[in-house]
Amino acid sequence: MPNWEGSDRRERLPADWPERRQLVLIRDKHRCQHVREDTGRKCLAPARDVDHINADDDHRLEALQAICGWHHDRKSGREGGIASGISRRAARDAKKKPHAGYL
């Protein structure tokens, strides 16, 4: 299970998330569907987590995959880092004074 601290992700899940999660795990035979960068093959380790393939709120079954905890932690951490960087840059840029030539 991902670290939910500081995240509103749980509130954004649909009411039938437990059922969708079970359907995905059964469809994927409880095997990690993450495609490894080093081999180009699916991991296929035992999976207990269900992941959004893209970092969005698309809860359609085809947008979800079974994933092992190891790959889920790394994927979620990478996506969180990207989102955090975007947020920090936006806050930094909002504080910048406009160039005198643009005033």
MMTF fields as JSON, N, C-alpha, C and O atoms, coordinates in Angstrom:
{
  "mmtfVersion": "1.0.0",
  "mmtfProducer": "UNKNOWN",
  "numBonds": 411,
  "numAtoms": 412,
  "numGroups": 103,
  "numChains": 1,
  "numModels": 1,
  "chainsPerModel": [1],
  "groupsPerChain": [103],
  "chainIdList": ["A"],
  "bondAtomList": [4, 2, 8, 6, 12, 10, 16, 14, 20, 18, 24, 22, 28, 26, 32, 30, 36, 34, 40, 38, 44, 42, 48, 46, 52, 50, 56, 54, 60, 58, 64, 62, 68, 66, 72, 70, 76, 74, 80, 78, 84, 82, 88, 86, 92, 90, 96, 94, 100, 98, 104, 102, 108, 106, 112, 110, 116, 114, 120, 118, 124, 122, 128, 126, 132, 130, 136, 134, 140, 138, 144, 142, 148, 146, 152, 150, 156, 154, 160, 158, 164, 162, 168, 166, 172, 170, 176, 174, 180, 178, 184, 182, 188, 186, 192, 190, 196, 194, 200, 198, 204, 202, 208, 206, 212, 210, 216, 214, 220, 218, 224, 222, 228, 226, 232, 230, 236, 234, 240, 238, 244, 242, 248, 246, 252, 250, 256, 254, 260, 258, 264, 262, 268, 266, 272, 270, 276, 274, 280, 278, 284, 282, 288, 286, 292, 290, 296, 294, 300, 298, 304, 302, 308, 306, 312, 310, 316, 314, 320, 318, 324, 322, 328, 326, 332, 330, 336, 334, 340, 338, 344, 342, 348, 346, 352, 350, 356, 354, 360, 358, 364, 362, 368, 366, 372, 370, 376, 374, 380, 378, 384, 382, 388, 386, 392, 390, 396, 394, 400, 398, 404, 402, 408, 406],
  "bondOrderList": [1, 1, 1, 1, 1, 1, 1, 1, 1, 1, 1, 1, 1, 1, 1, 1, 1, 1, 1, 1, 1, 1, 1, 1, 1, 1, 1, 1, 1, 1, 1, 1, 1, 1, 1, 1, 1, 1, 1, 1, 1, 1, 1, 1, 1, 1, 1, 1, 1, 1, 1, 1, 1, 1, 1, 1, 1, 1, 1, 1, 1, 1, 1, 1, 1, 1, 1, 1, 1, 1, 1, 1, 1, 1, 1, 1, 1, 1, 1, 1, 1, 1, 1, 1, 1, 1, 1, 1, 1, 1, 1, 1, 1, 1, 1, 1, 1, 1, 1, 1, 1, 1],
  "groupList": [{"groupName": "MET", "atomNameList": ["N", "CA", "C", "O"], "elementList": ["N", "C", "C", "O"], "formalChargeList": [0, 0, 0, 0], "bondAtomList": [1, 0, 2, 1, 3, 2], "bondOrderList": [1, 1, 2], "singleLetterCode": "M", "chemCompType": "L-PEPTIDE LINKING"}, {"groupName": "PRO", "atomNameList": ["N", "CA", "C", "O"], "elementList": ["N", "C", "C", "O"], "formalChargeList": [0, 0, 0, 0], "bondAtomList": [1, 0, 2, 1, 3, 2], "bondOrderList": [1, 1, 2], "singleLetterCode": "P", "chemCompType": "L-PEPTIDE LINKING"}, {"groupName": "ASN", "atomNameList": ["N", "CA", "C", "O"], "elementList": ["N", "C", "C", "O"], "formalChargeList": [0, 0, 0, 0], "bondAtomList": [1, 0, 2, 1, 3, 2], "bondOrderList": [1, 1, 2], "singleLetterCode": "N", "chemCompType": "L-PEPTIDE LINKING"}, {"groupName": "TRP", "atomNameList": ["N", "CA", "C", "O"], "elementList": ["N", "C", "C", "O"], "formalChargeList": [0, 0, 0, 0], "bondAtomList": [1, 0, 2, 1, 3, 2], "bondOrderList": [1, 1, 2], "singleLetterCode": "W", "chemCompType": "L-PEPTIDE LINKING"}, {"groupName": "GLU", "atomNameList": ["N", "CA", "C", "O"], "elementList": ["N", "C", "C", "O"], "formalChargeList": [0, 0, 0, 0], "bondAtomList": [1, 0, 2, 1, 3, 2], "bondOrderList": [1, 1, 2], "singleLetterCode": "E", "chemCompType": "L-PEPTIDE LINKING"}, {"groupName": "GLY", "atomNameList": ["N", "CA", "C", "O"], "elementList": ["N", "C", "C", "O"], "formalChargeList": [0, 0, 0, 0], "bondAtomList": [1, 0, 2, 1, 3, 2], "bondOrderList": [1, 1, 2], "singleLetterCode": "G", "chemCompType": "PEPTIDE LINKING"}, {"groupName": "SER", "atomNameList": ["N", "CA", "C", "O"], "elementList": ["N", "C", "C", "O"], "formalChargeList": [0, 0, 0, 0], "bondAtomList": [1, 0, 2, 1, 3, 2], "bondOrderList": [1, 1, 2], "singleLetterCode": "S", "chemCompType": "L-PEPTIDE LINKING"}, {"groupName": "ASP", "atomNameList": ["N", "CA", "C", "O"], "elementList": ["N", "C", "C", "O"], "formalChargeList": [0, 0, 0, 0], "bondAtomList": [1, 0, 2, 1, 3, 2], "bondOrderList": [1, 1, 2], "singleLetterCode": "D", "chemCompType": "L-PEPTIDE LINKING"}, {"groupName": "ARG", "atomNameList": ["N", "CA", "C", "O"], "elementList": ["N", "C", "C", "O"], "formalChargeList": [0, 0, 0, 0], "bondAtomList": [1, 0, 2, 1, 3, 2], "bondOrderList": [1, 1, 2], "singleLetterCode": "R", "chemCompType": "L-PEPTIDE LINKING"}, {"groupName": "LEU", "atomNameList": ["N", "CA", "C", "O"], "elementList": ["N", "C", "C", "O"], "formalChargeList": [0, 0, 0, 0], "bondAtomList": [1, 0, 2, 1, 3, 2], "bondOrderList": [1, 1, 2], "singleLetterCode": "L", "chemCompType": "L-PEPTIDE LINKING"}, {"groupName": "ALA", "atomNameList": ["N", "CA", "C", "O"], "elementList": ["N", "C", "C", "O"], "formalChargeList": [0, 0, 0, 0], "bondAtomList": [1, 0, 2, 1, 3, 2], "bondOrderList": [1, 1, 2], "singleLetterCode": "A", "chemCompType": "L-PEPTIDE LINKING"}, {"groupName": "GLN", "atomNameList": ["N", "CA", "C", "O"], "elementList": ["N", "C", "C", "O"], "formalChargeList": [0, 0, 0, 0], "bondAtomList": [1, 0, 2, 1, 3, 2], "bondOrderList": [1, 1, 2], "singleLetterCode": "Q", "chemCompType": "L-PEPTIDE LINKING"}, {"groupName": "VAL", "atomNameList": ["N", "CA", "C", "O"], "elementList": ["N", "C", "C", "O"], "formalChargeList": [0, 0, 0, 0], "bondAtomList": [1, 0, 2, 1, 3, 2], "bondOrderList": [1, 1, 2], "singleLetterCode": "V", "chemCompType": "L-PEPTIDE LINKING"}, {"groupName": "ILE", "atomNameList": ["N", "CA", "C", "O"], "elementList": ["N", "C", "C", "O"], "formalChargeList": [0, 0, 0, 0], "bondAtomList": [1, 0, 2, 1, 3, 2], "bondOrderList": [1, 1, 2], "singleLetterCode": "I", "chemCompType": "L-PEPTIDE LINKING"}, {"groupName": "LYS", "atomNameList": ["N", "CA", "C", "O"], "elementList": ["N", "C", "C", "O"], "formalChargeList": [0, 0, 0, 0], "bondAtomList": [1, 0, 2, 1, 3, 2], "bondOrderList": [1, 1, 2], "singleLetterCode": "K", "chemCompType": "L-PEPTIDE LINKING"}, {"groupName": "HIS", "atomNameList": ["N", "CA", "C", "O"], "elementList": ["N", "C", "C", "O"], "formalChargeList": [0, 0, 0, 0], "bondAtomList": [1, 0, 2, 1, 3, 2], "bondOrderList": [1, 1, 2], "singleLetterCode": "H", "chemCompType": "L-PEPTIDE LINKING"}, {"groupName": "CYS", "atomNameList": ["N", "CA", "C", "O"], "elementList": ["N", "C", "C", "O"], "formalChargeList": [0, 0, 0, 0], "bondAtomList": [1, 0, 2, 1, 3, 2], "bondOrderList": [1, 1, 2], "singleLetterCode": "C", "chemCompType": "L-PEPTIDE LINKING"}, {"groupName": "THR", "atomNameList": ["N", "CA", "C", "O"], "elementList": ["N", "C", "C", "O"], "formalChargeList": [0, 0, 0, 0], "bondAtomList": [1, 0, 2, 1, 3, 2], "bondOrderList": [1, 1, 2], "singleLetterCode": "T", "chemCompType": "L-PEPTIDE LINKING"}, {"groupName": "TYR", "atomNameList": ["N", "CA", "C", "O"], "elementList": ["N", "C", "C", "O"], "formalChargeList": [0, 0, 0, 0], "bondAtomList": [1, 0, 2, 1, 3, 2], "bondOrderList": [1, 1, 2], "singleLetterCode": "Y", "chemCompType": "L-PEPTIDE LINKING"}],
  "groupTypeList": [0, 1, 2, 3, 4, 5, 6, 7, 8, 8, 4, 8, 9, 1, 10, 7, 3, 1, 4, 8, 8, 11, 9, 12, 9, 13, 8, 7, 14, 15, 8, 16, 11, 15, 12, 8, 4, 7, 17, 5, 8, 14, 16, 9, 10, 1, 10, 8, 7, 12, 7, 15, 13, 2, 10, 7, 7, 7, 15, 8, 9, 4, 10, 9, 11, 10, 13, 16, 5, 3, 15, 15, 7, 8, 14, 6, 5, 8, 4, 5, 5, 13, 10, 6, 5, 13, 6, 8, 8, 10, 10, 8, 7, 10, 14, 14, 14, 1, 15, 10, 5, 18, 9],
  "groupIdList": [1, 2, 3, 4, 5, 6, 7, 8, 9, 10, 11, 12, 13, 14, 15, 16, 17, 18, 19, 20, 21, 22, 23, 24, 25, 26, 27, 28, 29, 30, 31, 32, 33, 34, 35, 36, 37, 38, 39, 40, 41, 42, 43, 44, 45, 46, 47, 48, 49, 50, 51, 52, 53, 54, 55, 56, 57, 58, 59, 60, 61, 62, 63, 64, 65, 66, 67, 68, 69, 70, 71, 72, 73, 74, 75, 76, 77, 78, 79, 80, 81, 82, 83, 84, 85, 86, 87, 88, 89, 90, 91, 92, 93, 94, 95, 96, 97, 98, 99, 100, 101, 102, 103],
  "secStructList": [7, 7, 7, 7, 6, 6, 7, 7, 2, 2, 2, 2, 1, 7, 6, 6, 2, 2, 2, 2, 2, 2, 2, 2, 2, 2, 2, 6, 6, 6, 5, 7, 7, 7, 5, 7, 6, 6, 6, 1, 1, 5, 7, 7, 7, 5, 7, 7, 3, 3, 3, 3, 1, 1, 1, 1, 7, 7, 7, 1, 4, 4, 4, 3, 3, 3, 3, 7, 2, 2, 2, 2, 2, 2, 2, 2, 2, 2, 2, 2, 2, 2, 2, 2, 2, 2, 2, 2, 2, 2, 2, 2, 2, 2, 2, 1, 7, 7, 7, 4, 4, 4, 7],
  "xCoordList": [0.853, 0.0, 0.892, 1.855, 0.59, 1.43, 1.334, 0.424, 2.285, 2.279, 1.284, 1.516, 0.186, -0.887, -0.679, -1.446, 0.338, 0.551, 0.765, 1.632, -0.028, 0.098, -0.532, -0.356, -1.255, -1.864, -3.378, -3.937, -4.043, -5.499, -5.959, -7.133, -5.038, -5.319, -6.465, -7.334, -6.469, -7.509, -8.903, -9.836, -9.055, -10.373, -10.809, -12.002, -9.858, -10.184, -10.51, -10.891, -10.365, -10.697, -12.217, -12.922, -12.723, -14.175, -14.669, -13.895, -15.942, -16.538, -16.371, -16.272, -16.339, -16.214, -14.754, -14.494, -13.812, -12.396, -12.053, -11.335, -12.524, -12.173, -12.566, -11.828, -13.727, -14.167, -13.295, -12.91, -12.983, -12.118, -10.738, -10.162, -10.232, -8.909, -8.886, -7.957, -9.912, -9.985, -10.071, -9.423, -10.862, -10.986, -9.637, -9.297, -8.876, -7.569, -6.607, -5.903, -6.573, -5.682, -6.024, -5.128, -7.301, -7.714, -7.355, -6.81, -7.66, -7.344, -5.861, -5.482, -5.015, -3.562, -2.941, -1.719, -3.789, -3.353, -2.406, -1.51, -2.626, -1.818, -0.323, 0.514, 0.001, 1.398, 1.68, 0.852, 2.853, 3.267, 3.355, 4.039, 2.658, 2.612, 3.61, 3.656, 4.402, 5.391, 6.398, 6.957, 6.62, 7.598, 8.964, 9.168, 9.89, 11.246, 12.001, 11.943, 12.708, 13.482, 14.699, 15.118, 15.269, 16.496, 16.247, 17.119, 15.075, 14.799, 13.664, 13.554, 12.81, 11.643, 10.537, 9.566, 10.688, 9.703, 8.969, 9.445, 7.794, 7.039, 7.763, 8.424, 7.638, 8.264, 7.691, 8.443, 6.373, 5.638, 5.87, 5.522, 6.455, 6.548, 5.137, 4.253, 4.903, 3.58, 3.183, 3.995, 1.935, 1.458, 0.257, -0.659, 0.282, -0.865, -1.409, -2.488, -0.672, -1.089, -1.711, -1.447, -2.543, -3.09, -2.701, -2.868, -2.182, -1.586, -2.278, -2.704, -2.384, -2.826, -1.626, -0.562, -1.781, -0.672, -0.102, 1.116, -0.974, -0.544, -0.869, -1.828, -0.075, -0.273, -1.474, -1.319, -2.656, -3.869, -4.994, -4.754, -6.197, -7.342, -8.235, -9.455, -7.641, -8.389, -8.572, -7.622, -9.778, -10.05, -10.659, -11.154, -10.624, -11.109, -10.194, -8.996, -10.752, -9.964, -8.757, -7.691, -8.907, -7.779, -6.679, -5.592, -6.955, -5.956, -5.281, -4.507, -5.58, -5.045, -4.243, -4.49, -3.279, -2.479, -2.106, -1.949, -1.966, -1.417, 0.073, 0.729, 0.599, 2.013, 2.561, 1.863, 3.803, 4.425, 4.765, 4.899, 4.902, 5.192, 6.486, 6.565, 7.506, 8.8, 8.662, 9.13, 8.021, 7.846, 6.85, 7.02, 5.815, 4.84, 5.486, 5.238, 6.309, 6.995, 7.87, 7.864, 8.617, 9.517, 8.758, 9.114, 7.718, 6.923, 6.219, 6.252, 5.58, 4.877, 5.848, 5.54, 7.014, 8.022, 8.505, 8.666, 8.738, 9.172, 8.094, 8.392, 6.835, 5.741, 5.542, 5.27, 5.681, 5.562, 6.668, 6.439, 7.88, 9.007, 8.812, 9.14, 8.281, 8.013, 6.966, 7.137, 5.872, 4.803, 5.312, 4.949, 6.147, 6.701, 7.595, 7.542, 8.402, 9.283, 8.495, 8.851, 7.425, 6.571, 5.973, 5.951, 5.486, 4.878, 5.897, 5.601, 7.105, 8.149, 8.541, 8.705, 8.693, 9.065, 7.975, 8.272, 6.712, 5.605, 5.595, 5.384, 5.82, 5.853, 7.03, 6.894, 8.187, 9.371, 9.115, 9.427, 8.551, 8.316, 7.269, 7.336, 6.296, 5.269, 5.862, 5.314, 6.979, 7.622, 8.543, 8.891, 8.93, 9.878, 9.226, 8.059, 9.988, 9.505, 9.68, 10.662, 8.729, 8.857, 10.066, 10.426, 10.661, 11.789, 11.348, 10.238, 12.194, 11.855, 11.402, 10.572, 11.931, 11.556, 10.121, 9.574, 9.5, 8.126, 7.122, 5.915, 7.605, 6.662, 6.142, 5.347],
  "yCoordList": [-1.18, 0.0, 1.234, 1.296, 2.21, 3.395, 4.232, 4.066, 5.126, 6.056, 7.162, 7.967, 7.207, 8.16, 9.492, 10.431, 9.586, 10.806, 12.002, 11.975, 13.05, 14.267, 14.16, 15.057, 13.094, 12.887, 12.89, 12.438, 13.409, 13.348, 12.24, 12.174, 11.388, 10.337, 9.428, 9.083, 9.046, 8.129, 8.734, 8.023, 10.021, 10.662, 10.725, 10.834, 10.658, 10.751, 9.396, 9.33, 8.315, 6.994, 6.832, 7.349, 6.12, 5.917, 5.03, 4.28, 5.122, 4.359, 2.851, 2.096, 2.418, 0.988, 0.549, -0.464, 1.315, 0.989, -0.443, -1.13, -0.92, -2.293, -3.338, -4.292, -3.141, -4.076, -3.967, -4.981, -2.729, -2.525, -3.134, -3.786, -2.905, -3.433, -4.953, -5.517, -5.608, -7.066, -7.537, -8.516, -6.851, -7.215, -7.128, -8.0, -6.075, -5.905, -7.002, -7.588, -7.28, -8.327, -9.686, -10.446, -9.987, -11.251, -11.264, -12.246, -10.183, -10.095, -10.314, -11.02, -9.699, -9.769, -10.954, -11.061, -11.838, -13.066, -12.799, -13.593, -11.658, -11.27, -11.235, -11.591, -10.807, -10.707, -9.277, -8.637, -8.786, -7.415, -7.199, -7.939, -6.178, -5.858, -4.76, -4.348, -4.292, -3.249, -3.773, -4.858, -2.99, -3.384, -2.868, -1.666, -3.8, -3.455, -2.728, -3.113, -1.675, -0.905, -1.676, -1.506, -2.519, -3.222, -4.391, -4.724, -5.011, -6.167, -5.935, -6.651, -4.934, -4.703, -5.72, -5.779, -6.522, -7.55, -7.18, -6.382, -7.779, -7.56, -8.199, -9.226, -7.593, -8.102, -9.479, -10.43, -9.578, -10.81, -11.354, -12.499, -10.538, -10.924, -10.909, -10.261, -11.607, -11.549, -10.097, -9.306, -9.763, -8.383, -8.347, -9.163, -7.374, -7.133, -5.726, -5.413, -4.87, -3.481, -3.31, -4.089, -2.277, -1.888, -0.442, 0.405, -0.173, 1.117, 1.732, 1.028, 3.063, 3.8, 3.847, 4.34, 3.348, 3.286, 4.677, 4.858, 5.66, 7.053, 7.757, 7.403, 8.74, 9.458, 10.397, 11.612, 9.818, 10.614, 9.92, 8.96, 10.397, 9.824, 9.027, 9.009, 8.371, 7.527, 6.164, 5.388, 5.877, 4.659, 3.544, 2.551, 3.708, 2.637, 1.419, 1.569, 0.229, -0.987, -1.039, -1.5, -0.573, -0.61, 0.404, 0.36, 1.307, 2.286, 1.863, 2.624, 0.646, 0.137, -1.131, -1.85, -1.4, -2.617, -3.141, -2.379, -4.464, -5.075, -4.765, -4.762, -4.504, -4.135, -4.614, -4.57, -5.064, -5.504, -4.276, -3.171, -4.478, -3.371, -2.651, -1.429, -3.4, -2.793, -1.802, -0.668, -2.22, -1.309, -0.194, 0.931, -0.491, 0.528, 1.648, 2.825, 1.293, 2.302, 3.2, 4.42, 2.603, 3.394, 4.267, 5.428, 3.721, 4.485, 5.645, 6.773, 5.375, 6.431, 7.49, 8.682, 7.064, 8.021, 8.921, 10.126, 8.339, 9.117, 10.127, 11.293, 9.666, 10.552, 11.666, 12.812, 11.317, 12.332, 13.355, 14.544, 12.898, 13.824, 14.786, 15.968, 14.28, 15.138, 16.18, 17.363, 15.742, 16.674, 17.715, 18.887, 17.293, 18.22, 19.257, 20.44, 18.819, 19.736, 20.761, 21.939, 20.318, 21.24, 22.277, 23.467, 21.82, 22.724, 23.733, 24.922, 23.244, 24.149, 25.184, 26.36, 24.759, 25.71, 26.75, 27.925, 26.327, 27.269, 28.293, 29.48, 27.852, 28.769, 29.742, 30.935, 29.214, 30.065, 31.102, 32.278, 30.679, 31.596, 32.655, 33.779, 32.295, 33.255, 34.389, 35.491, 34.13, 35.141, 36.068, 37.153, 35.636, 36.432, 37.733, 37.755, 38.8, 40.075, 40.082, 39.552, 40.679, 40.731, 41.59, 42.543, 41.235, 41.989, 43.403, 43.61, 44.384, 45.803, 46.075, 46.956, 45.336, 45.547, 45.156, 45.557, 44.369, 43.941, 44.821, 44.643, 45.773, 46.626, 47.76, 48.563],
  "zCoordList": [0.0, 0.0, 0.0, 0.765, -0.84, -0.903, 0.361, 1.173, 0.504, 1.626, 1.308, 0.406, 2.036, 1.756, 2.474, 2.259, 3.318, 4.101, 3.18, 2.307, 3.379, 2.587, 1.209, 0.385, 0.944, -0.366, -0.249, 0.751, -1.291, -1.334, -2.288, -2.653, -2.679, -3.65, -3.199, -4.0, -1.938, -1.446, -1.626, -1.999, -1.369, -1.516, -2.971, -3.254, -3.898, -5.326, -5.945, -7.113, -5.182, -5.712, -5.76, -4.893, -6.764, -6.841, -5.698, -5.102, -5.407, -4.301, -4.508, -3.54, -5.762, -6.032, -6.245, -6.895, -5.693, -5.869, -5.421, -6.148, -4.275, -3.875, -4.939, -5.186, -5.556, -6.59, -7.842, -8.424, -8.255, -9.424, -9.178, -10.048, -7.982, -7.617, -7.757, -8.335, -7.226, -7.318, -8.767, -9.137, -9.586, -10.997, -11.716, -12.516, -11.428, -12.069, -11.613, -12.435, -10.322, -9.825, -10.442, -10.81, -10.553, -11.169, -12.655, -13.156, -13.35, -14.783, -15.04, -15.974, -14.198, -14.374, -13.634, -13.536, -13.118, -12.445, -11.272, -10.987, -10.597, -9.434, -9.774, -8.945, -10.989, -11.445, -11.877, -12.525, -11.513, -11.806, -13.313, -14.02, -13.791, -15.214, -15.608, -16.767, -14.644, -14.942, -15.962, -15.801, -17.007, -18.025, -17.597, -17.423, -17.431, -16.982, -18.093, -19.261, -17.705, -18.681, -19.171, -20.316, -18.32, -18.695, -19.653, -20.456, -19.578, -20.433, -21.419, -22.415, -21.153, -21.985, -21.745, -22.498, -20.692, -20.356, -19.084, -18.277, -18.921, -17.697, -16.524, -16.678, -15.364, -14.141, -13.769, -13.555, -13.695, -13.368, -11.956, -11.667, -11.08, -9.665, -9.079, -9.64, -7.966, -7.335, -7.043, -6.562, -7.34, -7.181, -6.256, -6.36, -5.341, -4.456, -4.627, -4.123, -5.333, -5.528, -6.908, -7.824, -7.041, -8.341, -8.561, -7.683, -9.743, -10.072, -11.275, -12.19, -11.265, -12.447, -13.4, -13.024, -14.605, -15.553, -15.789, -15.795, -15.984, -16.102, -14.788, -14.103, -14.453, -13.183, -13.313, -13.436, -13.283, -13.396, -12.635, -11.904, -12.805, -12.104, -13.049, -12.882, -14.032, -14.951, -14.292, -14.192, -13.847, -13.089, -13.948, -13.414, -15.276, -16.141, -15.974, -15.733, -16.099, -15.904, -16.826, -16.419, -18.062, -19.002, -18.65, -19.225, -17.719, -17.29, -15.984, -15.403, -15.529, -14.269, -14.523, -15.491, -13.644, -13.761, -12.387, -11.432, -12.307, -11.096, -11.082, -12.124, -9.891, -9.79, -8.441, -7.428, -8.44, -7.183, -6.342, -6.867, -5.042, -4.132, -4.472, -4.349, -4.9, -5.221, -6.367, -6.267, -7.458, -8.592, -8.281, -8.751, -7.495, -7.145, -6.329, -6.591, -5.348, -4.539, -5.4, -5.237, -6.309, -7.153, -8.14, -8.344, -8.751, -9.721, -9.029, -9.52, -7.888, -7.156, -6.643, -6.674, -6.175, -5.712, -6.828, -6.635, -8.003, -9.159, -9.566, -9.827, -9.618, -10.0, -8.966, -9.323, -7.675, -6.624, -6.705, -6.483, -7.024, -7.173, -8.326, -8.224, -9.416, -10.581, -10.231, -10.528, -9.594, -9.213, -8.226, -8.314, -7.292, -6.308, -6.987, -6.652, -7.926, -8.654, -9.442, -9.469, -10.084, -10.847, -9.915, -10.229, -8.762, -7.786, -7.248, -7.127, -6.925, -6.413, -7.457, -7.131, -8.715, -9.77, -9.988, -10.207, -9.929, -10.101, -8.978, -9.229, -7.735, -6.596, -6.724, -6.452, -7.142, -7.326, -8.408, -8.225, -9.531, -10.644, -10.303, -10.801, -9.449, -9.05, -8.222, -8.203, -7.534, -6.698, -7.491, -7.026, -8.678, -9.466, -9.922, -10.313, -9.865, -10.365, -11.884, -12.403, -12.589, -14.05, -14.449, -13.758, -15.547, -16.094, -16.395, -16.886, -16.112, -16.312, -17.746, -17.972, -18.708, -20.098, -20.403, -21.43, -19.513, -19.74, -19.017, -19.179, -18.218, -17.451, -18.273, -17.783]
}
